[in-house]
Structure formats: C-alpha cells, structure tokens
Amino acid sequence: MVSIETIGTVLRSSEAWLARRGVDQPRVDAGQLLAAALGMERLQLYLQTDRPLNETELAKFRPLLAARGQRQPMAQILEKKGFWTLDFKVNQHVLTPRADTETLVEWALELQLPTRASVIDLCTGSACIVAALASERPEWQFAATEISPQAFQLAKSNLSELGYIDRVQLSQGDLFTHLEGPYDLVVANPPYIDPSEAETLDPEVSKYEPKIALFAEEQGLRVIRRIAAESPAKSSAGAWLLMEHGHRQGAAVRDLLERSGYQEVSTRKDLGHRERVTGGRRP
C-alpha cells in the first residue's frame, strides 16, 4: 500500500527532522514553511491536518525545509520579515530586522523634536528603522545611508514598495559621506560584534547574515566610535543620537557619547531586559 502524505504527517515528520538539526522552534518553523509552500495561513494547516498533499505541493515544500535544516534563517527562506507594523523584503545582503531594534524606534518616537525634524538613519540595511519612523511621522524629513551596494538596492526596493522612497534621501556611502545635515536626530544600528565572537554565534547568524553588518574591530566599537565622533558636526543644537549596540557594550557607548559632548546620556533595555540602545542629546 502506498502511504499518503497529509498536512498532519508532513508537519510531524518535518518538526522531528528540524529538531534533530538543532532548530530552536521546529514546530513553528515547519508550520510556517509548509504554509508558505501551500499559500495558506499557518492556522489553516491545523484545521486541515487530514488533507492529502500532492507531489507538486511536496516539491515546493522540500527545498524550503532543506534550507531551514541547514540553519538558513526563516526570513531569508521566506524572503520577508515583519518589523514594527511593516513587512520588509530581506536577503543574504542585509541584517534580518529584529524585534529588539524596535526599542530604538520607540525611543525616537518619544523625543520632542521639531515638527519637521530632519532625521538620518546610518547603516540602514533593509531600511526597517527609517521606514518605521516614516510610517509614524509623516511630517519628518528623512535621509538614510548604506555602504553595501547590495543592501542599498534592497533598501531602495523596500522604501519604494512601502511608498516612502520620495520621503527618504537614500545614499550609498559610508556613514555621513556626501551629507551635510544638520540633523535633529541621528539613529543607527551599526555593526557591533567583535570578530573574535564569531564562533559563539548561532549558525543562522554566522553562516548567513552579512559580515559587513555584523562585525566591527576594536571590541565591536569601531563604527560606533566613529558615529559618536562624527555626529555632532552633522547635528543641530539639541539634536539626539540613538544607537543600538551589544548588550555588554552599554557602559562603553555611554562613555563615547559623553566624551563627544552629549548630555542626558542613558541606555534602554531590549525585550530580554538587556542593555541595547544608548542615546544622548547635544547641548
């Protein structure tokens, strides 16, 4: 007798297969991948567990499952990731947007800035930060920079798809290159992992995310140090600087901002209660 694969049997076998390969959430990931292959919502799968799957459907699912078994990030496999209230296209050229970065967005939206504040997002990557801010502050004026040509193209695509491309002066370059300001707010999620820590990272990060967006020399502080030093000359009086950083770098980043003349320097914690974003205000 030929066995018939159903949604239920495929979900169970896929969950077990992913678990053996060290995937953190094998049940969730198996469901999301099968739902994507079938063009369904994940909840629908569990309402139709007895539904047979044909070979065409299984052929769409197998390469997705294989990629996850190799620890490729879900966002790269599905080519999208939600951040704030928006969905972004992602690939191997950009850092996958993370919920912890929303700490920076929340802080930025709390600031008392001019009505038509000028805001720049450095190391924009997928453009998730600048797009999230643009979605909440239609009167603000935005700029964003990205050094990677491939990431720059994806940022441009995301901003176009979301309808914000006309509101963001997007430039390919290193930090403030070719941009004069002055800005009322500088935000950044720069590379901040020391290269010596590469072996401690999950395969989803170390094998698949772009090294240019992950690693920085000088204990992970090289780019952060540059932003702290260069931002005052590009900022208006009273402007704010907010930067994401590693959870053990808070004290070092506070010191860098204070040495650059920033006041009201403080650090906010992420969803895991770890120091994640440090900011300060120019006099």
For each residue, the residues with C-beta under 8 A, 3 or more apart:
1:
2:
3:
4: 52
5: 9 10 52 53 58
6: 9 10 49 50 51 52 53
7: 10 11 34 38 45 48 49 50 51 53
8: 11 12 49 50
9: 5 6 12 13
10: 5 6 7 13 14 34 53 58 61
11: 7 8 14 15 27 30 31 34 45 49
12: 8 9 15 16
13: 9 10 16 17
14: 10 11 17 18 26 30 33 34 65
15: 11 12 18 19 26 27 30
16: 12 13 19 20 26
17: 13 14 20 21 26 65 69
18: 14 15 21 23 26 29 30 65 68 69
19: 15 16 22 23 26
20: 16 17
21: 17 18 69 70 71
22: 19 71 203
23: 18 19 26 29 68 69 71
24:
25: 28 29
26: 14 15 16 17 18 19 23 29 30
27: 11 15 30 31
28: 25 31 32
29: 18 23 25 26 32 33 68 74
30: 11 14 15 18 26 27 33 34 65
31: 11 27 28 34 35 42 45 46
32: 28 29 35 36 42 74 78
33: 14 29 30 36 37 61 64 65 68 74 77 78
34: 7 10 11 14 30 31 37 38 45 61
35: 31 32 38 39 40 41 42 44 45
36: 32 33 39 64 78
37: 33 34 57 60 61 64
38: 7 34 35 45 53 57 60 61
39: 35 36
40: 35 44 45
41: 35 44
42: 31 32 35 45 46
43: 46 47
44: 35 40 41 47 48
45: 7 11 31 34 35 38 40 42 48 49
46: 31 42 43 49
47: 43 44
48: 7 44 45 51
49: 6 7 8 11 45 46
50: 6 7 8
51: 6 7 48
52: 4 5 6
53: 5 6 7 10 38 57 58 61
54: 57 58
55: 58 59
56: 59 60
57: 37 38 53 54 60 61
58: 5 10 53 54 55 61 62
59: 55 56 62
60: 37 38 56 57 63 64
61: 10 33 34 37 38 53 57 58 64 65
62: 58 59 65 66
63: 60 66 67
64: 33 36 37 60 61 67 68 77
65: 14 17 18 30 33 61 62 68 69
66: 62 63 69 70
67: 63 64 70 72 77
68: 18 23 29 33 64 65 71 72 74 77
69: 17 18 21 23 65 66
70: 21 66 67
71: 21 22 23 68 202 203 204 207 208
72: 67 68 76 77 204 207 208
73: 76 77 96 204 205 208 209
74: 29 32 33 68 77 78
75: 78 79 80 81 90 96 97
76: 72 73 79 90 91 92 96 208
77: 33 64 67 68 72 73 74
78: 32 33 36 74 75 81
79: 75 76 89 90 91
80: 75 87 88 89 90
81: 75 78 87 88 90 96 97 126
82: 86 87 88 97
83: 86 87 88 97 98 99 101 102 126 128 132
84: 102 105 128 131 132 135
85: 132 135
86: 82 83 128 131 132 135 162
87: 80 81 82 83
88: 80 81 82 83 97 126 127 128 131 158
89: 79 80 126 154 157 158 161
90: 75 76 79 80 81 94 96 97 126 154
91: 76 79 94 150 154
92: 76 208 209 210
93: 148 150 151 154 210
94: 90 91 125 126 148 150 151 154 155 210 213
95: 98 125 126 189 209 210 213 214
96: 73 75 76 81 90 126 209
97: 75 81 82 83 88 90 101 125 126 128
98: 83 95 101
99: 83 102 271
100: 103 244 270 271 272 276
101: 83 97 98 104 105 128 129 189 244
102: 83 84 99 105 106 132
103: 100 106 107 244 268 269 270 271 276 277
104: 101 107 108 129 187 189 242 243 244 276 277
105: 84 101 102 108 109 129 132 133 136
106: 102 103 109 110
107: 103 104 110 111 242 268 277 279
108: 104 105 111 119 133 185 187 240 242
109: 105 106 133 136 137
110: 106 107
111: 107 108 185 240
112:
113: 117 119 140 184 185 240
114: 117 184
115: 139
116: 139 140 141
117: 113 114 137 139 140 141 184 185
118: 140 141 143 181 182 183 184 185 236
119: 108 113 130 133 140 141 142 143 183 184 185 186 187
120: 142 143 144 145 176 179 181 183 185 186 187 234
121: 124 127 129 130 133 142 143 144 145 187 188
122: 144 145 175 176 186 187 188 190 227
123: 145 146 147 175 188 189 190 191 213 223
124: 121 127 129 130 144 145 146 151 155 170
125: 94 95 97 128 146 151 155 189 213
126: 81 83 88 89 90 94 95 96 97 151 154 155 158
127: 88 121 124 130 131 144 154 155 156 158 159 168 170
128: 83 84 86 88 97 101 125 131 132 158
129: 101 104 105 121 124 132 133 187 189
130: 119 121 124 127 133 134 142 144 159 164 168 187
131: 84 86 88 127 128 134 135 158 159 162 164 168
132: 83 84 85 86 102 105 128 129 135 136
133: 105 108 109 119 121 129 130 136 137 140 142 187
134: 130 131 137 138 140 142 164 167 168
135: 84 85 86 131 132 162 164
136: 105 109 132 133
137: 109 117 133 134 140
138: 134 167
139: 115 116 117
140: 113 116 117 118 119 133 134 137
141: 116 117 118 119 167
142: 119 120 121 130 133 134 164 167 168 169
143: 118 119 120 121 168 169 170 171 179 183
144: 120 121 122 124 127 130 155 168 169 170 171
145: 120 121 122 123 124 170 171 172 173 174 175 176 177 179
146: 123 124 125 151 152 155 170 171 172 173
147: 123 151 152 172 173 174 175 212
148: 93 94 151 152 210 212 213
149: 152 153 172
150: 91 93 94 153 154
151: 93 94 124 125 126 146 147 148 154 155 210 213
152: 146 147 148 149 155 156 170 172
153: 149 150 156 157
154: 89 90 91 93 94 126 127 150 151 157 158
155: 94 124 125 126 127 144 146 151 152 158 159 170
156: 127 152 153 159 160 165 170
157: 89 153 154 160 161
158: 88 89 126 127 128 131 154 155 161 162
159: 127 130 131 155 156 162 164 165 168 170
160: 156 157 163 165
161: 89 157 158
162: 86 131 135 158 159
163: 160
164: 130 131 134 135 142 159 167 168
165: 156 159 160 168 170
166:
167: 134 138 141 142 164
168: 127 130 131 134 142 143 144 159 164 165
169: 142 143 144 179
170: 124 127 143 144 145 146 152 155 156 159 165
171: 143 144 145 146 177 178 179
172: 145 146 147 149 152
173: 145 146 147 177 178 179
174: 145 147 177
175: 122 123 145 147 223 226 227 230
176: 120 122 145 179 181 230 231 234
177: 145 171 173 174
178: 171 173
179: 120 143 145 169 171 173 176 234
180: 234
181: 118 120 176 234 235 236
182: 118 234 235 236 239
183: 118 119 120 143 186 234 235 236 239
184: 113 114 117 118 119 235 236 238 239 240
185: 108 111 113 117 118 119 120 239 240 241 242
186: 119 120 122 183 227 231 234 235 239 240 241 242
187: 104 108 119 120 121 122 129 130 133 241 242 243
188: 121 122 123 227 242 243 244
189: 95 101 104 123 125 129 243 244
190: 122 123 216 223 224 227 243 244
191: 123 212 213 214 215 216 220 223
192: 216 220 221 223 224 244 245 246 249
193: 197 198 201 214 215 216 220 246
194: 197 215 216 217 218 219 220
195: 198 215 217
196:
197: 193 194 200 201 220
198: 193 195 201 206 215
199: 206
200: 197
201: 193 197 198 205 206 214
202: 71 205 206
203: 22 71 206 207 208
204: 71 72 73 207 208 209
205: 73 201 202 208 209 214
206: 198 199 201 202 203 209
207: 71 72 203 204
208: 71 72 73 76 92 203 204 205
209: 73 92 95 96 204 205 206 213 214
210: 92 93 94 95 148 151 213 214
211: 214 215
212: 147 148 191 215
213: 94 95 123 125 148 151 191 209 210
214: 95 191 193 201 205 209 210 211
215: 191 193 194 195 198 211 212 220
216: 190 191 192 193 194 220 221 222 223 224
217: 194 195 220 222
218: 194 221 222 225
219: 194 249 252
220: 191 192 193 194 197 215 216 217 224 245 246 249
221: 192 216 218 224 225 249 252 253 256
222: 216 217 218 225 226
223: 123 175 190 191 192 216 226 227
224: 190 192 216 220 221 227 228 243 245 249 253 256
225: 218 221 222 228 229 256
226: 175 222 223 229 230
227: 122 175 186 188 190 223 224 230 231 241 243
228: 224 225 231 241 243 253 256 257 259 260 262
229: 225 226 232 256 260
230: 175 176 226 227 233 234
231: 176 186 227 228 234 235 239 241 260
232: 229 235 260 261 262 282
233: 230
234: 120 176 179 180 181 182 183 186 230 231
235: 181 182 183 184 186 231 232 239 241 282
236: 118 181 182 183 184 239 282
237: 282 283
238: 184 281 282 283
239: 182 183 184 185 186 231 235 236 281 282
240: 108 111 113 184 185 186 279 280 281 282
241: 185 186 187 227 228 231 235 257 262 279 280 281 282
242: 104 107 108 185 186 187 188 277 278 279
243: 104 187 188 189 190 224 227 228 253 277 278 279
244: 100 101 103 104 188 189 190 192 276 277
245: 192 220 224 249 250 253 275 276 277 278
246: 192 193 220 249
247: 250 270 272 274 275 276
248: 275
249: 192 219 220 221 224 245 246 252 253 275
250: 245 247 253 254 267 275 278
251: 254 255
252: 219 221 249 255 256
253: 221 224 228 243 245 249 250 256 257 267 278
254: 250 251 257 258 265 266 267 278 280
255: 251 252 258 259
256: 221 224 225 228 229 252 253 259 260
257: 228 241 253 254 260 262 265 278 279 280
258: 254 255 261 262 265 280
259: 228 255 256
260: 228 229 231 232 256 257
261: 232 258 282 283
262: 228 232 241 257 258 265 280 281 282
263: 280 281 282 283
264: 280 281
265: 254 257 258 262 278 279 280
266: 254 278 279 280
267: 250 253 254 275 276 277 278 279
268: 103 107 275 276 277 278 279
269: 103 272 273 274 275 276
270: 100 103 247 273 274 275 276 277
271: 99 100 103
272: 100 247 269
273: 269 270
274: 247 269 270
275: 245 247 248 249 250 267 268 269 270 278
276: 100 103 104 244 245 247 267 268 269 270
277: 103 104 107 242 243 244 245 267 268 270
278: 242 243 245 250 253 254 257 265 266 267 268 275
279: 107 240 241 242 243 257 265 266 267 268
280: 240 241 254 257 258 262 263 264 265 266
281: 238 239 240 241 262 263 264
282: 232 235 236 237 238 239 240 241 261 262 263
283: 237 238 261 263
